[in-house]
Amino acid sequence: MKAVLTFSLLSSSIIYVSQAMGQSVFLKCQDIHCYSELEHGLSNSTHLANFCKDSITSGESRAKEYGLMHSQTKCGNLDNIEIVRPVCDCIIIQVALELEESVLHEDELENLIPPETSAMSNISDYWYPACHTQPCYSFLDITSDSAKQLYKFCETSLRESKLAIDELQDISEKELLEHCAMDPTGSFNLEDLKPACQCVTGLKTATNATATVRAALVDQTMEP
């Protein structure tokens, strides 16, 4: 599995411990503008963390993608990245700091902080850089051992209209539901994967040349 871990995987351990203790998950951020609106509007804390990661990474609020249909709130318009940036910056920083204090050795932290929050970040670390802003892509990227494996998972899932879960190692449908589904309380809806997987398989135009080259390499490796 790739060394660079995604924010969603990192934050899940903190979220689990905090909820078990009956604490606010992002305690240090709860007084920041719009925190309560985001926490209330998103279905769970994992979605809140992933919403912030994807919004900060893309430079655009992902309110609609994460099901925040009522974006006009008392704190402002949640579709505006500048409205949600302060609280999202806080959430990203809190996850990194709490992991450093409770789980990690200092020499491991560099690989565990989300690449998009690091001054050394490089989107070419992703298998398909042009797709990294798509909902759920980061989770799929880190759970894939290669670009070829991710491509095959997406291609098979789209072609057969069902999750090709066997194509990913050590990942269950429950984990996909938790990290990718708009409604993690229901059954998995393939529509939640389509934006990322359509980008990976080239059904949507890739705007990043590196992604195009990588996709071409995948095609070559899949030829008999």
BALOBA-1460 file (C-alpha; in Angstrom, 3 decimals):
// residues 224
<rec num="1" residu="m" x="0.000" y="0.000" z="0.000"/>
<rec num="2" residu="k" x="1.256" y="3.474" z="-0.778"/>
<rec num="3" residu="a" x="3.172" y="5.259" z="1.950"/>
<rec num="4" residu="v" x="1.250" y="8.510" z="1.705"/>
<rec num="5" residu="l" x="-1.967" y="8.112" z="3.730"/>
<rec num="6" residu="t" x="-5.104" y="10.102" z="3.135"/>
<rec num="7" residu="f" x="-6.714" y="12.507" z="5.552"/>
<rec num="8" residu="s" x="-9.864" y="10.405" z="5.742"/>
<rec num="9" residu="l" x="-8.006" y="7.339" z="6.974"/>
<rec num="10" residu="l" x="-6.003" y="9.358" z="9.481"/>
<rec num="11" residu="s" x="-8.956" y="11.177" z="10.961"/>
<rec num="12" residu="s" x="-11.087" y="8.074" z="11.459"/>
<rec num="13" residu="s" x="-9.146" y="6.921" z="14.540"/>
<rec num="14" residu="i" x="-9.517" y="10.300" z="16.246"/>
<rec num="15" residu="i" x="-13.199" y="10.442" z="15.369"/>
<rec num="16" residu="y" x="-13.825" y="6.980" z="16.817"/>
<rec num="17" residu="v" x="-12.050" y="7.712" z="20.106"/>
<rec num="18" residu="s" x="-13.672" y="11.120" z="20.536"/>
<rec num="19" residu="q" x="-17.176" y="9.835" z="19.885"/>
<rec num="20" residu="a" x="-16.659" y="6.930" z="22.274"/>
<rec num="21" residu="m" x="-15.728" y="9.418" z="24.992"/>
<rec num="22" residu="g" x="-18.761" y="11.575" z="24.253"/>
<rec num="23" residu="q" x="-16.619" y="14.517" z="23.194"/>
<rec num="24" residu="s" x="-17.006" y="16.918" z="20.328"/>
<rec num="25" residu="v" x="-14.792" y="15.432" z="17.645"/>
<rec num="26" residu="f" x="-13.052" y="18.670" z="16.737"/>
<rec num="27" residu="l" x="-13.181" y="20.313" z="20.154"/>
<rec num="28" residu="k" x="-10.657" y="23.042" z="19.370"/>
<rec num="29" residu="c" x="-12.612" y="24.118" z="16.314"/>
<rec num="30" residu="q" x="-16.149" y="24.190" z="17.682"/>
<rec num="31" residu="d" x="-16.133" y="27.940" z="18.363"/>
<rec num="32" residu="i" x="-14.910" y="28.866" z="14.884"/>
<rec num="33" residu="h" x="-17.352" y="30.507" z="12.472"/>
<rec num="34" residu="c" x="-19.626" y="27.980" z="10.702"/>
<rec num="35" residu="y" x="-18.451" y="24.906" z="12.655"/>
<rec num="36" residu="s" x="-21.896" y="24.114" z="14.070"/>
<rec num="37" residu="e" x="-23.569" y="24.578" z="10.675"/>
<rec num="38" residu="l" x="-21.139" y="22.191" z="8.986"/>
<rec num="39" residu="e" x="-21.321" y="19.631" z="11.778"/>
<rec num="40" residu="h" x="-25.111" y="19.706" z="11.671"/>
<rec num="41" residu="g" x="-25.347" y="19.646" z="7.881"/>
<rec num="42" residu="l" x="-23.007" y="16.725" z="7.261"/>
<rec num="43" residu="s" x="-24.094" y="13.207" z="8.135"/>
<rec num="44" residu="n" x="-21.071" y="12.295" z="10.255"/>
<rec num="45" residu="s" x="-17.705" y="13.575" z="11.397"/>
<rec num="46" residu="t" x="-15.787" y="11.583" z="8.809"/>
<rec num="47" residu="h" x="-17.695" y="13.459" z="6.113"/>
<rec num="48" residu="l" x="-16.889" y="16.739" z="7.853"/>
<rec num="49" residu="a" x="-13.177" y="15.908" z="7.817"/>
<rec num="50" residu="n" x="-13.276" y="14.754" z="4.200"/>
<rec num="51" residu="f" x="-15.329" y="17.782" z="3.153"/>
<rec num="52" residu="c" x="-12.651" y="20.047" z="4.591"/>
<rec num="53" residu="k" x="-9.800" y="18.134" z="2.979"/>
<rec num="54" residu="d" x="-11.435" y="18.132" z="-0.446"/>
<rec num="55" residu="s" x="-12.461" y="21.795" z="-0.188"/>
<rec num="56" residu="i" x="-9.013" y="23.020" z="0.852"/>
<rec num="57" residu="t" x="-7.304" y="20.814" z="-1.744"/>
<rec num="58" residu="s" x="-9.448" y="22.014" z="-4.628"/>
<rec num="59" residu="g" x="-9.692" y="25.628" z="-3.498"/>
<rec num="60" residu="e" x="-13.478" y="25.404" z="-3.859"/>
<rec num="61" residu="s" x="-16.160" y="24.553" z="-1.316"/>
<rec num="62" residu="r" x="-17.473" y="21.039" z="-1.961"/>
<rec num="63" residu="a" x="-20.782" y="21.785" z="-0.214"/>
<rec num="64" residu="k" x="-22.996" y="20.415" z="-2.989"/>
<rec num="65" residu="e" x="-20.904" y="17.278" z="-3.505"/>
<rec num="66" residu="y" x="-21.235" y="16.471" z="0.190"/>
<rec num="67" residu="g" x="-24.973" y="16.970" z="0.264"/>
<rec num="68" residu="l" x="-25.132" y="20.401" z="1.914"/>
<rec num="69" residu="m" x="-28.219" y="21.366" z="-0.027"/>
<rec num="70" residu="h" x="-29.068" y="24.292" z="2.247"/>
<rec num="71" residu="s" x="-25.824" y="26.195" z="1.827"/>
<rec num="72" residu="q" x="-27.289" y="29.571" z="2.814"/>
<rec num="73" residu="t" x="-26.979" y="29.561" z="6.607"/>
<rec num="74" residu="k" x="-26.832" y="32.058" z="9.446"/>
<rec num="75" residu="c" x="-23.046" y="31.979" z="9.278"/>
<rec num="76" residu="g" x="-22.946" y="32.670" z="5.532"/>
<rec num="77" residu="n" x="-22.874" y="30.855" z="2.206"/>
<rec num="78" residu="l" x="-21.214" y="27.445" z="2.644"/>
<rec num="79" residu="d" x="-20.568" y="27.337" z="-1.119"/>
<rec num="80" residu="n" x="-17.964" y="30.063" z="-0.554"/>
<rec num="81" residu="i" x="-14.521" y="28.604" z="0.192"/>
<rec num="82" residu="e" x="-13.516" y="31.700" z="2.147"/>
<rec num="83" residu="i" x="-16.447" y="31.143" z="4.519"/>
<rec num="84" residu="v" x="-15.463" y="27.554" z="5.342"/>
<rec num="85" residu="r" x="-11.683" y="27.935" z="5.071"/>
<rec num="86" residu="p" x="-11.015" y="29.019" z="8.715"/>
<rec num="87" residu="v" x="-12.854" y="26.099" z="10.277"/>
<rec num="88" residu="c" x="-11.506" y="23.611" z="7.721"/>
<rec num="89" residu="d" x="-7.934" y="24.772" z="8.304"/>
<rec num="90" residu="c" x="-8.523" y="24.224" z="12.017"/>
<rec num="91" residu="i" x="-9.889" y="20.709" z="11.493"/>
<rec num="92" residu="i" x="-6.971" y="19.667" z="9.291"/>
<rec num="93" residu="i" x="-4.451" y="21.011" z="11.786"/>
<rec num="94" residu="q" x="-6.198" y="19.392" z="14.771"/>
<rec num="95" residu="v" x="-6.133" y="15.975" z="13.148"/>
<rec num="96" residu="a" x="-2.423" y="16.265" z="12.399"/>
<rec num="97" residu="l" x="-1.531" y="17.511" z="15.896"/>
<rec num="98" residu="e" x="-3.607" y="14.941" z="17.766"/>
<rec num="99" residu="l" x="-2.139" y="12.127" z="15.723"/>
<rec num="100" residu="e" x="1.345" y="13.380" z="16.461"/>
<rec num="101" residu="e" x="0.644" y="13.516" z="20.187"/>
<rec num="102" residu="s" x="-1.238" y="10.251" z="20.618"/>
<rec num="103" residu="v" x="-0.103" y="7.796" z="17.976"/>
<rec num="104" residu="l" x="2.899" y="8.774" z="15.933"/>
<rec num="105" residu="h" x="6.606" y="9.171" z="16.335"/>
<rec num="106" residu="e" x="7.923" y="12.464" z="15.016"/>
<rec num="107" residu="d" x="9.772" y="10.783" z="12.166"/>
<rec num="108" residu="e" x="6.483" y="9.263" z="10.913"/>
<rec num="109" residu="l" x="4.471" y="12.458" z="10.849"/>
<rec num="110" residu="e" x="5.770" y="13.696" z="7.516"/>
<rec num="111" residu="n" x="4.144" y="10.791" z="5.661"/>
<rec num="112" residu="l" x="0.872" y="11.084" z="7.542"/>
<rec num="113" residu="i" x="0.020" y="14.769" z="7.192"/>
<rec num="114" residu="p" x="-2.197" y="15.220" z="4.128"/>
<rec num="115" residu="p" x="0.012" y="16.145" z="1.145"/>
<rec num="116" residu="e" x="-2.168" y="19.133" z="0.345"/>
<rec num="117" residu="t" x="-1.350" y="20.744" z="3.719"/>
<rec num="118" residu="s" x="2.406" y="20.333" z="3.295"/>
<rec num="119" residu="a" x="4.731" y="22.859" z="1.715"/>
<rec num="120" residu="m" x="6.354" y="19.914" z="-0.080"/>
<rec num="121" residu="s" x="3.043" y="18.679" z="-1.496"/>
<rec num="122" residu="n" x="2.942" y="17.372" z="-5.054"/>
<rec num="123" residu="i" x="-0.285" y="16.188" z="-6.632"/>
<rec num="124" residu="s" x="1.748" y="13.819" z="-8.796"/>
<rec num="125" residu="d" x="1.818" y="11.574" z="-5.701"/>
<rec num="126" residu="y" x="-1.681" y="10.525" z="-6.753"/>
<rec num="127" residu="w" x="-2.137" y="7.757" z="-9.305"/>
<rec num="128" residu="y" x="-4.433" y="10.057" z="-11.304"/>
<rec num="129" residu="p" x="-3.613" y="13.659" z="-10.292"/>
<rec num="130" residu="a" x="-6.377" y="15.178" z="-12.404"/>
<rec num="131" residu="c" x="-8.949" y="13.254" z="-10.369"/>
<rec num="132" residu="h" x="-7.739" y="14.153" z="-6.884"/>
<rec num="133" residu="t" x="-10.508" y="16.714" z="-6.261"/>
<rec num="134" residu="q" x="-13.311" y="14.269" z="-7.058"/>
<rec num="135" residu="p" x="-15.355" y="13.074" z="-4.050"/>
<rec num="136" residu="c" x="-13.990" y="9.798" z="-2.652"/>
<rec num="137" residu="y" x="-10.961" y="9.796" z="-4.969"/>
<rec num="138" residu="s" x="-8.424" y="10.236" z="-2.158"/>
<rec num="139" residu="f" x="-9.785" y="7.200" z="-0.329"/>
<rec num="140" residu="l" x="-9.733" y="5.081" z="-3.488"/>
<rec num="141" residu="d" x="-6.210" y="6.253" z="-4.288"/>
<rec num="142" residu="i" x="-4.735" y="5.224" z="-0.944"/>
<rec num="143" residu="t" x="-6.493" y="1.865" z="-0.942"/>
<rec num="144" residu="s" x="-5.039" y="0.985" z="-4.338"/>
<rec num="145" residu="d" x="-1.566" y="-0.473" z="-4.694"/>
<rec num="146" residu="s" x="-1.169" y="0.768" z="-8.248"/>
<rec num="147" residu="a" x="-2.780" y="2.873" z="-10.941"/>
<rec num="148" residu="k" x="-3.625" y="-0.352" z="-12.762"/>
<rec num="149" residu="q" x="-5.470" y="-1.753" z="-9.740"/>
<rec num="150" residu="l" x="-7.491" y="1.427" z="-9.259"/>
<rec num="151" residu="y" x="-8.323" y="1.556" z="-12.962"/>
<rec num="152" residu="k" x="-9.521" y="-2.048" z="-12.931"/>
<rec num="153" residu="f" x="-11.682" y="-1.460" z="-9.847"/>
<rec num="154" residu="c" x="-13.332" y="1.566" z="-11.429"/>
<rec num="155" residu="e" x="-13.715" y="0.056" z="-14.874"/>
<rec num="156" residu="t" x="-15.264" y="-3.153" z="-13.518"/>
<rec num="157" residu="s" x="-17.549" y="-1.331" z="-11.078"/>
<rec num="158" residu="l" x="-18.892" y="0.964" z="-13.795"/>
<rec num="159" residu="r" x="-19.247" y="-1.787" z="-16.390"/>
<rec num="160" residu="e" x="-21.055" y="-4.226" z="-14.088"/>
<rec num="161" residu="s" x="-22.970" y="-1.520" z="-12.170"/>
<rec num="162" residu="k" x="-21.854" y="-2.929" z="-8.831"/>
<rec num="163" residu="l" x="-18.876" y="-2.616" z="-6.520"/>
<rec num="164" residu="a" x="-15.886" y="-4.640" z="-7.696"/>
<rec num="165" residu="i" x="-14.713" y="-4.839" z="-4.097"/>
<rec num="166" residu="d" x="-12.467" y="-7.841" z="-4.792"/>
<rec num="167" residu="e" x="-10.227" y="-5.618" z="-6.908"/>
<rec num="168" residu="l" x="-9.126" y="-3.643" z="-3.822"/>
<rec num="169" residu="q" x="-7.096" y="-5.277" z="-1.073"/>
<rec num="170" residu="d" x="-8.168" y="-5.238" z="2.589"/>
<rec num="171" residu="i" x="-11.089" y="-2.872" z="1.963"/>
<rec num="172" residu="s" x="-14.667" y="-3.781" z="2.784"/>
<rec num="173" residu="e" x="-17.912" y="-2.412" z="1.411"/>
<rec num="174" residu="k" x="-18.578" y="-1.034" z="4.901"/>
<rec num="175" residu="e" x="-15.413" y="1.084" z="4.717"/>
<rec num="176" residu="l" x="-16.360" y="2.385" z="1.285"/>
<rec num="177" residu="l" x="-19.787" y="3.223" z="2.660"/>
<rec num="178" residu="e" x="-18.264" y="5.099" z="5.601"/>
<rec num="179" residu="h" x="-15.780" y="7.132" z="3.579"/>
<rec num="180" residu="c" x="-17.567" y="7.661" z="0.281"/>
<rec num="181" residu="a" x="-21.326" y="7.409" z="0.616"/>
<rec num="182" residu="m" x="-23.445" y="10.531" z="0.858"/>
<rec num="183" residu="d" x="-25.664" y="8.571" z="3.237"/>
<rec num="184" residu="p" x="-23.483" y="6.131" z="5.221"/>
<rec num="185" residu="t" x="-26.549" y="4.808" z="7.067"/>
<rec num="186" residu="g" x="-28.010" y="3.182" z="3.960"/>
<rec num="187" residu="s" x="-26.769" y="0.740" z="1.345"/>
<rec num="188" residu="f" x="-23.960" y="1.770" z="-0.971"/>
<rec num="189" residu="n" x="-25.017" y="3.746" z="-4.029"/>
<rec num="190" residu="l" x="-22.704" y="3.395" z="-7.007"/>
<rec num="191" residu="e" x="-23.547" y="6.987" z="-7.956"/>
<rec num="192" residu="d" x="-21.257" y="8.096" z="-5.105"/>
<rec num="193" residu="l" x="-18.290" y="6.530" z="-6.917"/>
<rec num="194" residu="k" x="-19.101" y="7.686" z="-10.421"/>
<rec num="195" residu="p" x="-17.381" y="11.120" z="-10.400"/>
<rec num="196" residu="a" x="-14.065" y="9.634" z="-9.290"/>
<rec num="197" residu="c" x="-14.268" y="6.449" z="-11.334"/>
<rec num="198" residu="q" x="-15.435" y="8.174" z="-14.501"/>
<rec num="199" residu="c" x="-12.448" y="10.476" z="-14.178"/>
<rec num="200" residu="v" x="-10.083" y="7.531" z="-13.664"/>
<rec num="201" residu="t" x="-11.376" y="5.553" z="-16.610"/>
<rec num="202" residu="g" x="-11.310" y="8.567" z="-18.882"/>
<rec num="203" residu="l" x="-15.065" y="8.904" z="-19.333"/>
<rec num="204" residu="k" x="-14.577" y="12.516" z="-18.350"/>
<rec num="205" residu="t" x="-11.863" y="14.625" z="-19.939"/>
<rec num="206" residu="a" x="-8.727" y="14.748" z="-17.839"/>
<rec num="207" residu="t" x="-7.319" y="18.258" z="-17.595"/>
<rec num="208" residu="n" x="-3.994" y="17.178" z="-16.159"/>
<rec num="209" residu="a" x="-1.394" y="15.934" z="-18.627"/>
<rec num="210" residu="t" x="0.222" y="13.682" z="-16.038"/>
<rec num="211" residu="a" x="-3.047" y="11.837" z="-15.498"/>
<rec num="212" residu="t" x="-3.409" y="11.331" z="-19.234"/>
<rec num="213" residu="v" x="0.084" y="9.870" z="-19.483"/>
<rec num="214" residu="r" x="-0.503" y="7.603" z="-16.489"/>
<rec num="215" residu="a" x="-3.792" y="6.391" z="-17.934"/>
<rec num="216" residu="a" x="-1.984" y="5.554" z="-21.175"/>
<rec num="217" residu="l" x="0.607" y="3.577" z="-19.237"/>
<rec num="218" residu="v" x="-2.153" y="1.665" z="-17.486"/>
<rec num="219" residu="d" x="-3.690" y="0.777" z="-20.853"/>
<rec num="220" residu="q" x="-0.339" y="-0.546" z="-22.032"/>
<rec num="221" residu="t" x="0.207" y="-2.681" z="-18.942"/>
<rec num="222" residu="m" x="-3.260" y="-4.192" z="-19.300"/>
<rec num="223" residu="e" x="-2.627" y="-5.325" z="-22.879"/>
<rec num="224" residu="p" x="-1.881" y="-9.082" z="-23.256"/>
